[in-house]
């Protein structure tokens, strides 16, 4: 399991870096006035998808979950 989590984390890093090399990176402002990029959402989606099979909830900064502020 550790190797799978490590591989998932490394891939998320590659996803993030691929976006940040793009000078057209889209940045929006969240309701709390903090910035969020399309790279943040892509990384969050990657973690959600890849770690879901472990059977425990995956909470990321950009994920939306009922009951979690």
LOBA-234556 format. One record per residue: residue number from 1; chain; x, y, z of N, C-alpha, C, O in turn. Coordinates in nm, 4 decimals, padded with zeros to 6 digits. Layout:
// LOBA-234556
<site resi="NUM" chain="A" n_px="X" n_py="Y" n_pz="Z" ca_px="X" ca_py="Y" ca_pz="Z" c_px="X" c_py="Y" c_pz="Z" o_px="X" o_py="Y" o_pz="Z"/>
...
//
This chain:
// LOBA-234556
<site resi="1" chain="A" n_px="00.0835" n_py="-00.1194" n_pz="00.0000" ca_px="00.0000" ca_py="00.0000" ca_pz="00.0000" c_px="00.0879" c_py="00.1258" c_pz="00.0000" o_px="00.0568" o_py="00.2226" o_pz="-00.0693"/>
<site resi="2" chain="A" n_px="00.1958" n_py="00.1249" n_pz="00.0761" ca_px="00.2829" ca_py="00.2427" ca_pz="00.0832" c_px="00.3357" c_py="00.2801" c_pz="-00.0549" o_px="00.3415" o_py="00.3981" o_pz="-00.0894"/>
<site resi="3" chain="A" n_px="00.3738" n_py="00.1804" n_pz="-00.1334" ca_px="00.4269" ca_py="00.2068" ca_pz="-00.2668" c_px="00.3209" c_py="00.2688" c_pz="-00.3580" o_px="00.3513" o_py="00.3561" o_pz="-00.4393"/>
<site resi="4" chain="A" n_px="00.1968" n_py="00.2231" n_pz="-00.3436" ca_px="00.0881" ca_py="00.2790" ca_pz="-00.4248" c_px="00.0624" c_py="00.4254" c_pz="-00.3878" o_px="00.0414" o_py="00.5094" o_pz="-00.4752"/>
<site resi="5" chain="A" n_px="00.0643" n_py="00.4546" n_pz="-00.2592" ca_px="00.0420" ca_py="00.5922" ca_pz="-00.2144" c_px="00.1572" c_py="00.6814" c_pz="-00.2601" o_px="00.1353" o_py="00.7941" o_pz="-00.3047"/>
<site resi="6" chain="A" n_px="00.2791" n_py="00.6309" n_pz="-00.2489" ca_px="00.3949" ca_py="00.7086" ca_pz="-00.2937" c_px="00.3875" c_py="00.7358" c_pz="-00.4441" o_px="00.4141" o_py="00.8477" o_pz="-00.4879"/>
<site resi="7" chain="A" n_px="00.3519" n_py="00.6352" n_pz="-00.5228" ca_px="00.3402" ca_py="00.6528" ca_pz="-00.6678" c_px="00.2302" c_py="00.7535" c_pz="-00.7014" o_px="00.2458" o_py="00.8350" o_pz="-00.7923"/>
<site resi="8" chain="A" n_px="00.1204" n_py="00.7476" n_pz="-00.6287" ca_px="00.0102" ca_py="00.8417" ca_pz="-00.6500" c_px="00.0541" c_py="00.9833" c_pz="-00.6186" o_px="00.0195" o_py="01.0767" o_pz="-00.6910"/>
<site resi="9" chain="A" n_px="00.1296" n_py="01.0001" n_pz="-00.5119" ca_px="00.1781" ca_py="01.1325" ca_pz="-00.4735" c_px="00.2768" c_py="01.1861" c_pz="-00.5760" o_px="00.2716" o_py="01.3041" o_pz="-00.6108"/>
<site resi="10" chain="A" n_px="00.3654" n_py="01.1022" n_pz="-00.6241" ca_px="00.4617" ca_py="01.1463" ca_pz="-00.7263" c_px="00.3892" c_py="01.1869" c_pz="-00.8550" o_px="00.4247" o_py="01.2867" o_pz="-00.9178"/>
<site resi="11" chain="A" n_px="00.2897" n_py="01.1108" n_pz="-00.8929" ca_px="00.2131" ca_py="01.1455" ca_pz="-01.0135" c_px="00.1383" c_py="01.2771" c_pz="-00.9938" o_px="00.1292" o_py="01.3575" o_pz="-01.0866"/>
<site resi="12" chain="A" n_px="00.0855" n_py="01.2995" n_pz="-00.8755" ca_px="00.0187" ca_py="01.4273" ca_pz="-00.8476" c_px="00.1173" c_py="01.5429" c_pz="-00.8632" o_px="00.0804" o_py="01.6493" o_pz="-00.9131"/>
<site resi="13" chain="A" n_px="00.2414" n_py="01.5231" n_pz="-00.8213" ca_px="00.3448" ca_py="01.6244" ca_pz="-00.8393" c_px="00.3710" c_py="01.6514" c_pz="-00.9860" o_px="00.3875" o_py="01.7665" o_pz="-01.0265"/>
<site resi="14" chain="A" n_px="00.3748" n_py="01.5452" n_pz="-01.0665" ca_px="00.3945" ca_py="01.5633" ca_pz="-01.2107" c_px="00.2770" c_py="01.6384" c_pz="-01.2726" o_px="00.2954" o_py="01.7225" o_pz="-01.3606"/>
<site resi="15" chain="A" n_px="00.1575" n_py="01.6076" n_pz="-01.2262" ca_px="00.0373" ca_py="01.6774" ca_pz="-01.2758" c_px="00.0492" c_py="01.8261" c_pz="-01.2436" o_px="00.0292" o_py="01.9106" o_pz="-01.3308"/>
<site resi="16" chain="A" n_px="00.0815" n_py="01.8577" n_pz="-01.1195" ca_px="00.0960" ca_py="01.9986" ca_pz="-01.0793" c_px="00.2010" c_py="02.0706" c_pz="-01.1634" o_px="00.1760" o_py="02.1804" o_pz="-01.2130"/>
<site resi="17" chain="A" n_px="00.3167" n_py="02.0102" n_pz="-01.1795" ca_px="00.4246" ca_py="02.0754" ca_pz="-01.2532" c_px="00.3886" c_py="02.0957" c_pz="-01.4001" o_px="00.4307" o_py="02.1941" o_pz="-01.4608"/>
<site resi="18" chain="A" n_px="00.3118" n_py="02.0044" n_pz="-01.4575" ca_px="00.2742" ca_py="02.0214" ca_pz="-01.5980" c_px="00.1867" c_py="02.1446" c_pz="-01.6171" o_px="00.1939" o_py="02.2100" o_pz="-01.7211"/>
<site resi="19" chain="A" n_px="00.1053" n_py="02.1767" n_pz="-01.5192" ca_px="00.0220" ca_py="02.2967" ca_pz="-01.5267" c_px="00.1032" c_py="02.4238" c_pz="-01.5038" o_px="00.0810" o_py="02.5246" o_pz="-01.5708"/>
<site resi="20" chain="A" n_px="00.1960" n_py="02.4193" n_pz="-01.4107" ca_px="00.2696" ca_py="02.5396" ca_pz="-01.3758" c_px="00.3702" c_py="02.5810" c_pz="-01.4822" o_px="00.4198" o_py="02.6936" o_pz="-01.4792"/>
<site resi="21" chain="A" n_px="00.4007" n_py="02.4939" n_pz="-01.5746" ca_px="00.4855" ca_py="02.5300" ca_pz="-01.6878" c_px="00.4056" c_py="02.6061" c_pz="-01.7936" o_px="00.4624" o_py="02.6570" o_pz="-01.8902"/>
<site resi="22" chain="A" n_px="00.2754" n_py="02.6134" n_pz="-01.7751" ca_px="00.1874" ca_py="02.6788" ca_pz="-01.8708" c_px="00.1657" c_py="02.8251" c_pz="-01.8290" o_px="00.1106" o_py="02.8510" o_pz="-01.7220"/>
<site resi="23" chain="A" n_px="00.2085" n_py="02.9201" n_pz="-01.9119" ca_px="00.1906" ca_py="03.0616" ca_pz="-01.8757" c_px="00.0431" c_py="03.1051" c_pz="-01.8752" o_px="00.0109" o_py="03.2142" o_pz="-01.8282"/>
<site resi="24" chain="A" n_px="-00.0441" n_py="03.0219" n_pz="-01.9261" ca_px="-00.1870" ca_py="03.0534" ca_pz="-01.9323" c_px="-00.2649" c_py="02.9875" c_pz="-01.8176" o_px="-00.3867" o_py="02.9718" o_pz="-01.8266"/>
<site resi="25" chain="A" n_px="-00.1959" n_py="02.9492" n_pz="-01.7110" ca_px="-00.2587" ca_py="02.8823" ca_pz="-01.5970" c_px="-00.3768" c_py="02.9649" c_pz="-01.5453" o_px="-00.3631" o_py="03.0838" o_pz="-01.5165"/>
<site resi="26" chain="A" n_px="-00.4912" n_py="02.9006" n_pz="-01.5343" ca_px="-00.6117" ca_py="02.9699" ca_pz="-01.4874" c_px="-00.6150" c_py="02.9709" c_pz="-01.3352" o_px="-00.6022" o_py="02.8670" o_pz="-01.2704"/>
<site resi="27" chain="A" n_px="-00.6325" n_py="03.0897" n_pz="-01.2800" ca_px="-00.6413" ca_py="03.1075" ca_pz="-01.1350" c_px="-00.7753" c_py="03.1729" c_pz="-01.1044" o_px="-00.8116" o_py="03.2734" o_pz="-01.1655"/>
<site resi="28" chain="A" n_px="-00.8478" n_py="03.1160" n_pz="-01.0105" ca_px="-00.9736" ca_py="03.1754" ca_pz="-00.9659" c_px="-00.9655" c_py="03.1995" c_pz="-00.8157" o_px="-00.8739" o_py="03.1518" o_pz="-00.7486"/>
<site resi="29" chain="A" n_px="-01.0611" n_py="03.2730" n_pz="-00.7650" ca_px="-01.0672" ca_py="03.3031" ca_pz="-00.6221" c_px="-01.1845" c_py="03.2274" c_pz="-00.5613" o_px="-01.2973" o_py="03.2357" o_pz="-00.6097"/>
<site resi="30" chain="A" n_px="-01.1561" n_py="03.1532" n_pz="-00.4542" ca_px="-01.2614" ca_py="03.0772" ca_pz="-00.3861" c_px="-01.3434" c_py="03.1704" c_pz="-00.2973" o_px="-01.3088" o_py="03.2871" o_pz="-00.2789"/>
<site resi="31" chain="A" n_px="-01.4519" n_py="03.1174" n_pz="-00.2431" ca_px="-01.5403" ca_py="03.1954" ca_pz="-00.1561" c_px="-01.4662" c_py="03.2566" c_pz="-00.0368" o_px="-01.5033" o_py="03.3635" o_pz="00.0117"/>
<site resi="32" chain="A" n_px="-01.3616" n_py="03.1883" n_pz="00.0099" ca_px="-01.2864" ca_py="03.2404" ca_pz="00.1248" c_px="-01.1764" c_py="03.3382" c_pz="00.0823" o_px="-01.0913" o_py="03.3770" o_pz="00.1623"/>
<site resi="33" chain="A" n_px="-01.1804" n_py="03.3764" n_pz="-00.0442" ca_px="-01.0866" ca_py="03.4733" ca_pz="-00.1030" c_px="-00.9448" c_py="03.4190" c_pz="-00.1236" o_px="-00.8525" o_py="03.4969" o_pz="-00.1474"/>
<site resi="34" chain="A" n_px="-00.9261" n_py="03.2885" n_pz="-00.1149" ca_px="-00.7954" ca_py="03.2301" ca_pz="-00.1434" c_px="-00.7895" c_py="03.1861" c_pz="-00.2897" o_px="-00.8920" o_py="03.1499" o_pz="-00.3476"/>
<site resi="35" chain="A" n_px="-00.6715" n_py="03.1889" n_pz="-00.3491" ca_px="-00.6599" ca_py="03.1497" ca_pz="-00.4896" c_px="-00.6630" c_py="02.9981" c_pz="-00.5061" o_px="-00.6209" o_py="02.9234" o_pz="-00.4177"/>
<site resi="36" chain="A" n_px="-00.7130" n_py="02.9551" n_pz="-00.6194" ca_px="-00.7108" ca_py="02.8138" ca_pz="-00.6553" c_px="-00.6868" c_py="02.8059" c_pz="-00.8060" o_px="-00.7411" o_py="02.8852" o_pz="-00.8829"/>
<site resi="37" chain="A" n_px="-00.6055" n_py="02.7102" n_pz="-00.8466" ca_px="-00.5743" ca_py="02.6958" ca_pz="-00.9881" c_px="-00.6360" c_py="02.5684" c_pz="-01.0431" o_px="-00.6789" o_py="02.4804" o_pz="-00.9684"/>
<site resi="38" chain="A" n_px="-00.6395" n_py="02.5607" n_pz="-01.1758" ca_px="-00.6868" ca_py="02.4380" ca_pz="-01.2385" c_px="-00.5930" c_py="02.3221" c_pz="-01.2027" o_px="-00.6356" o_py="02.2066" o_pz="-01.2013"/>
<site resi="39" chain="A" n_px="-00.4674" n_py="02.3516" n_pz="-01.1741" ca_px="-00.3724" ca_py="02.2492" ca_pz="-01.1301" c_px="-00.4133" c_py="02.1918" c_pz="-00.9945" o_px="-00.4021" o_py="02.0714" o_pz="-00.9717"/>
<site resi="40" chain="A" n_px="-00.4606" n_py="02.2780" n_pz="-00.9051" ca_px="-00.5080" ca_py="02.2319" ca_pz="-00.7742" c_px="-00.6228" c_py="02.1333" c_pz="-00.7899" o_px="-00.6259" o_py="02.0289" o_pz="-00.7248"/>
<site resi="41" chain="A" n_px="-00.7174" n_py="02.1680" n_pz="-00.8774" ca_px="-00.8317" ca_py="02.0787" ca_pz="-00.8999" c_px="-00.7889" c_py="01.9473" c_pz="-00.9637" o_px="-00.8401" o_py="01.8416" o_pz="-00.9267"/>
<site resi="42" chain="A" n_px="-00.6962" n_py="01.9519" n_pz="-01.0587" ca_px="-00.6501" ca_py="01.8298" ca_pz="-01.1249" c_px="-00.5795" c_py="01.7376" c_pz="-01.0257" o_px="-00.6008" o_py="01.6163" o_pz="-01.0269"/>
<site resi="43" chain="A" n_px="-00.4961" n_py="01.7949" n_pz="-00.9408" ca_px="-00.4261" ca_py="01.7161" ca_pz="-00.8403" c_px="-00.5249" c_py="01.6542" c_pz="-00.7409" o_px="-00.5134" o_py="01.5368" o_pz="-00.7056"/>
<site resi="44" chain="A" n_px="-00.6209" n_py="01.7337" n_pz="-00.6969" ca_px="-00.7234" ca_py="01.6850" ca_pz="-00.6050" c_px="-00.8017" c_py="01.5701" c_pz="-00.6675" o_px="-00.8254" o_py="01.4679" o_pz="-00.6030"/>
<site resi="45" chain="A" n_px="-00.8417" n_py="01.5872" n_pz="-00.7927" ca_px="-00.9152" ca_py="01.4807" ca_pz="-00.8626" c_px="-00.8318" c_py="01.3529" c_pz="-00.8722" o_px="-00.8833" o_py="01.2424" o_pz="-00.8550"/>
<site resi="46" chain="A" n_px="-00.7035" n_py="01.3694" n_pz="-00.8995" ca_px="-00.6138" ca_py="01.2541" ca_pz="-00.9092" c_px="-00.6098" c_py="01.1777" c_pz="-00.7759" o_px="-00.6248" o_py="01.0555" o_pz="-00.7735"/>
<site resi="47" chain="A" n_px="-00.5896" n_py="01.2502" n_pz="-00.6657" ca_px="-00.5878" ca_py="01.1840" ca_pz="-00.5351" c_px="-00.7201" c_py="01.1142" c_pz="-00.5059" o_px="-00.7214" o_py="01.0002" o_pz="-00.4596"/>
<site resi="48" chain="A" n_px="-00.8307" n_py="01.1817" n_pz="-00.5327" ca_px="-00.9630" ca_py="01.1218" ca_pz="-00.5072" c_px="-00.9775" c_py="00.9896" c_pz="-00.5835" o_px="-01.0195" o_py="00.8884" o_pz="-00.5274"/>
<site resi="49" chain="A" n_px="-00.9423" n_py="00.9927" n_pz="-00.7107" ca_px="-00.9587" ca_py="00.8747" ca_pz="-00.7965" c_px="-00.8646" c_py="00.7611" c_pz="-00.7562" o_px="-00.9075" o_py="00.6468" o_pz="-00.7409"/>
<site resi="50" chain="A" n_px="-00.7378" n_py="00.7926" n_pz="-00.7393" ca_px="-00.6378" ca_py="00.6894" ca_pz="-00.7152" c_px="-00.6417" c_py="00.6295" c_pz="-00.5750" o_px="-00.6072" o_py="00.5126" o_pz="-00.5573"/>
<site resi="51" chain="A" n_px="-00.6827" n_py="00.7067" n_pz="-00.4761" ca_px="-00.6824" ca_py="00.6557" ca_pz="-00.3388" c_px="-00.8176" c_py="00.6023" c_pz="-00.2935" o_px="-00.8290" o_py="00.5470" o_pz="-00.1841"/>
<site resi="52" chain="A" n_px="-00.9193" n_py="00.6183" n_pz="-00.3759" ca_px="-01.0542" ca_py="00.5734" ca_pz="-00.3386" c_px="-01.0608" c_py="00.4226" c_pz="-00.3130" o_px="-01.1391" o_py="00.3779" o_pz="-00.2292"/>
<site resi="53" chain="A" n_px="-00.9815" n_py="00.3456" n_pz="-00.3825" ca_px="-00.9892" ca_py="00.1998" ca_pz="-00.3666" c_px="-00.9350" c_py="00.1493" c_pz="-00.2331" o_px="-00.9455" o_py="00.0301" o_pz="-00.2041"/>
<site resi="54" chain="A" n_px="-00.8775" n_py="00.2368" n_pz="-00.1517" ca_px="-00.8316" ca_py="00.1959" ca_pz="-00.0199" c_px="-00.9462" c_py="00.1868" c_pz="00.0808" o_px="-00.9273" o_py="00.1370" o_pz="00.1918"/>
<site resi="55" chain="A" n_px="-01.0640" n_py="00.2341" n_pz="00.0429" ca_px="-01.1812" ca_py="00.2195" ca_pz="00.1268" c_px="-01.1971" c_py="00.3215" c_pz="00.2374" o_px="-01.2821" o_py="00.3049" o_pz="00.3249"/>
<site resi="56" chain="A" n_px="-01.1175" n_py="00.4261" n_pz="00.2352" ca_px="-01.1353" ca_py="00.5309" ca_pz="00.3347" c_px="-01.1526" c_py="00.6637" c_pz="00.2621" o_px="-01.1032" o_py="00.6811" o_pz="00.1507"/>
<site resi="57" chain="A" n_px="-01.2228" n_py="00.7571" n_pz="00.3254" ca_px="-01.2459" ca_py="00.8852" ca_pz="00.2584" c_px="-01.1146" c_py="00.9603" c_pz="00.2349" o_px="-01.0223" o_py="00.9554" o_pz="00.3162"/>
<site resi="58" chain="A" n_px="-01.1096" n_py="01.0277" n_pz="00.1242" ca_px="-00.9944" ca_py="01.1109" ca_pz="00.0904" c_px="-01.0433" c_py="01.2548" c_pz="00.0907" o_px="-01.1315" o_py="01.2913" o_pz="00.0129"/>
<site resi="59" chain="A" n_px="-00.9869" n_py="01.3350" n_pz="00.1767" ca_px="-01.0268" ca_py="01.4750" ca_pz="00.1863" c_px="-00.9087" c_py="01.5603" c_pz="00.1409" o_px="-00.7992" o_py="01.5520" o_pz="00.1965"/>
<site resi="60" chain="A" n_px="-00.9328" n_py="01.6415" n_pz="00.0398" ca_px="-00.8308" ca_py="01.7348" ca_pz="-00.0062" c_px="-00.8839" c_py="01.8760" c_pz="00.0113" o_px="-01.0030" o_py="01.8959" o_pz="00.0352"/>
<site resi="61" chain="A" n_px="-00.7966" n_py="01.9723" n_pz="-00.0005" ca_px="-00.8384" ca_py="02.1110" ca_pz="00.0169" c_px="-00.9457" c_py="02.1509" c_pz="-00.0833" o_px="-01.0329" o_py="02.2318" o_pz="-00.0516"/>
<site resi="62" chain="A" n_px="-00.9404" n_py="02.0951" n_pz="-00.2042" ca_px="-01.0348" ca_py="02.1354" ca_pz="-00.3083" c_px="-01.1558" c_py="02.0438" c_pz="-00.3185" o_px="-01.2452" o_py="02.0694" o_pz="-00.3992"/>
<site resi="63" chain="A" n_px="-01.1608" n_py="01.9375" n_pz="-00.2385" ca_px="-01.2764" ca_py="01.8481" ca_pz="-00.2452" c_px="-01.3910" c_py="01.9032" c_pz="-00.1612" o_px="-01.3694" o_py="01.9759" o_pz="-00.0642"/>
<site resi="64" chain="A" n_px="-01.5101" n_py="01.8683" n_pz="-00.1991" ca_px="-01.6303" ca_py="01.9101" ca_pz="-00.1274" c_px="-01.6918" c_py="01.7886" c_pz="-00.0588" o_px="-01.7256" o_py="01.6904" o_pz="-00.1249"/>
<site resi="65" chain="A" n_px="-01.7065" n_py="01.7947" n_pz="00.0714" ca_px="-01.7656" ca_py="01.6844" ca_pz="00.1481" c_px="-01.8683" c_py="01.7381" c_pz="00.2444" o_px="-01.8459" o_py="01.8388" o_pz="00.3116"/>
<site resi="66" chain="A" n_px="-01.9820" n_py="01.6700" n_pz="00.2507" ca_px="-02.0868" ca_py="01.7119" ca_pz="00.3448" c_px="-02.0350" c_py="01.7008" c_pz="00.4872" o_px="-01.9698" o_py="01.6030" o_pz="00.5237"/>
<site resi="67" chain="A" n_px="-02.0646" n_py="01.8013" n_pz="00.5658" ca_px="-02.0295" ca_py="01.7996" ca_pz="00.7068" c_px="-01.8858" c_py="01.8374" c_pz="00.7361" o_px="-01.8453" o_py="01.8418" o_pz="00.8523"/>
<site resi="68" chain="A" n_px="-01.8089" n_py="01.8646" n_pz="00.6333" ca_px="-01.6702" ca_py="01.9061" ca_pz="00.6538" c_px="-01.6552" c_py="02.0486" c_pz="00.6052" o_px="-01.6710" o_py="02.0748" o_pz="00.4860"/>
<site resi="69" chain="A" n_px="-01.6251" n_py="02.1407" n_pz="00.6940" ca_px="-01.6147" ca_py="02.2823" ca_pz="00.6533" c_px="-01.4950" c_py="02.3069" c_pz="00.5621" o_px="-01.4723" o_py="02.4200" o_pz="00.5192"/>
//
